Amino acid sequence: MGLINLNIIFDNPQNIYFCGQTVSGRLLVNTDSPKKLRSIVIKFKGEAECHWSETRTVRRNGRNHTHTVHYRGHELYFDNRVKLFGGSGDTETLPPGEHSFQFSMILPIHLPSSFEGSHGFVRYTVKAILDRPWKFDHEVKNAFTVLSHLDLNLDPRNREPFKVEDSKHFCCCCCKSGPLTLVTVIPARGFVPGQSIPLTVEVDNASNVNIYEVVCELQKIVTYHSTSPQRKIKKDHVDVCRMNLDGSVAEGDSKTWAAKMNIPALPPSGLLKCSIIDIEYLLKVKAKPEGPHMDLKNNIPVILGTIPLWQAPAAPAGMPFPNMPPPTAPPPGMGAEFLPDPNMGANFSATAPPYPDMPPPTYEECIFGTSSIGDSEDSQHVFGISGYNPRYPTYTLQAVPPPYSEGSCAPPKY
């Protein structure tokens, strides 16, 4: 039979690592007969890629010609190879049985968070290659999640309330109706997955058209930047979640709703350190009128981070805020060995938030993923390339802290 099992197992059972941490694990090889090999190589790769195609029609010599242009962008963050067995140039024999080969690599300090989208990705993988003479190689591949923190407390604008008000008039037989007014208010702009966005929506319908529905949507806007054959961008609008507010608003009537929109596991805004993929989030509220009329919309940009807004305690006048120590306990399911080095200073990235009394996150699979992590370098005999969803920190928090007041203090440094 030959090869029975070939598998990559990470020491971190959740396959989650932060910038600057060490990715470690073992390659398991199980055979029922001797295997002649040139080498066993482990390959660590981190990259971002985007690709889309556009069809153009041009007219030449009186005829239409259609051709497809492929736009691509690529960034390579690391591509490291380590030999685990053999490699001297001669063929060596791996005896039958189960073999375990340890591997490890320190991640660079500055990396973008993992991301999977319809036209691109930021992806981190470990691949093992059993190089066999005169035969196809055995290969196995596994993906892991890399997280780069986006601390919402470091930008005061994330804590500020946000209000949007829009209005429109309907025209019928040259007569202009009274205004339809839509107002949406949220208590802050910064949130984390697992939180709910509290929103107050008011519709004042002084028009002569009924509003049959009011809809709230959270939309993810991904911008891809190509570098070849030329610089170009493509925007992908993805509806993350949707909520219908109960009831309609008749002409001459008004109504106010207080609602909450739950945020699922999603990548942080911006996708920092990646120059070919950018992520934004937009909260959209739509008042839908009856008949052939356009919706009235409120659009509110929101920021999704990995560390939630923290309520700073009041500090006595003239007293500096004490330095907060790094966390001493990792989140559930992750051992203490997965805490980063506290001496990393400004580059310190914790697996638990560095603020007191803040509950640790869980790590949930993103609602968006990929059906395959295979690429052009993989052979048809590679194992483990099917299905992958990055994981992101998800919190259970009840409320959004209010804006800082004069009696409060800035968030601690870490």
Secondary structure, DSSP 8 states (H G I E B T S, - for coil): --EEEEEEEESSTT-EEETT-EEEEEEEEEESS-EEESEEEEEEEEEEEEEEEEEEEEEETTEEEEEEEEEEEEEEEEEEEEEEEE-SSS-EEE-SEEEEEEEEEE--S-----EE-SSEEEEEEEEEEEE-TTS--EEEEEEEEEE---BGGG-GGGGS-EEEEEEEEEEETTEEEEEEEEEEEES-SEE-TT-EEEEEEEEEE-SSS-EEEEEEEEEEEEEEEE-BSS-EEEEEEEEEEEEEESS-B-TT-EEEEEEEEE--S---TT-TT-SSEEEEEEEEEEEEESSS---EEEEEEEEE-SB------B--TT---------SS--TTS-GGGS--GGGGGG---SS-SSTT----EEEE-S--EEE---TT--TTEES-EEE--EEEE-----------TTB------
